[in-house]
Amino acid sequence: MKNLTQFGEDLRLHLFRLQASLDNINGLFAGAAIANDAELAARLEGMHALMKEFSTRAAELRDTLQAGIERDTALVPETLSNWIARRQTAQLHARADMIEQLATVAAELATLSAVEAERITMTAIIARRQAVAVQVQRDL
């Protein structure tokens, strides 16, 4: 049971971070709360250094996730049935630990992806505003 408690805490932390990024993206379109270009540019600048670090971490997480999924998929159903029939709890717990770790990795990867989506959304808003500003100047 202790493992499930720790697993839940690990996941909850990543989910809170994910929710914060999603809220930030949503906030970019919240009517009067839309930041001006200077505010967005400043936020973007702060995110650039983070994204370099995150991209390396995201690549590592994707590799870890893929390898873990392949390991679990390689377990044939008969193996699991044998572990259960023979009450080989050490193997069953090890598999559960691995799958819990994969779920945590997937949640962290989702969080990093949401932060990247936030950065790209800010870039898109600035780009659209620039295009509209140029168009308005031309139409005058």
Long-range contacts (C-beta under 8 A, 24 or more apart in sequence): 3-93, 3-96, 3-97, 3-100, 7-100, 7-103, 7-104, 10-104, 11-103, 11-104, 11-107, 14-104, 14-107, 14-108, 14-110, 14-111, 15-107, 17-111, 18-107, 18-110, 18-111, 18-114, 21-111, 21-114, 21-115, 21-117, 21-118, 22-114, 24-118, 25-114, 25-117, 25-118, 25-121, 28-118, 28-121, 28-122, 28-125, 34-125, 37-126, 37-129, 40-122, 40-125, 40-126, 41-126, 43-122, 44-119, 44-122, 44-123, 44-126, 47-115, 47-118, 47-119, 47-122, 48-119, 50-115, 51-115, 51-116, 51-119, 54-112, 54-115, 54-116, 57-112, 58-109, 58-112, 58-113, 58-116, 61-105, 61-108, 61-109, 61-112, 62-109, 64-102, 64-105, 65-102, 65-105, 65-106, 65-109, 68-98, 68-99, 68-101, 68-102, 68-105, 69-102, 71-98, 72-98, 72-99, 72-102
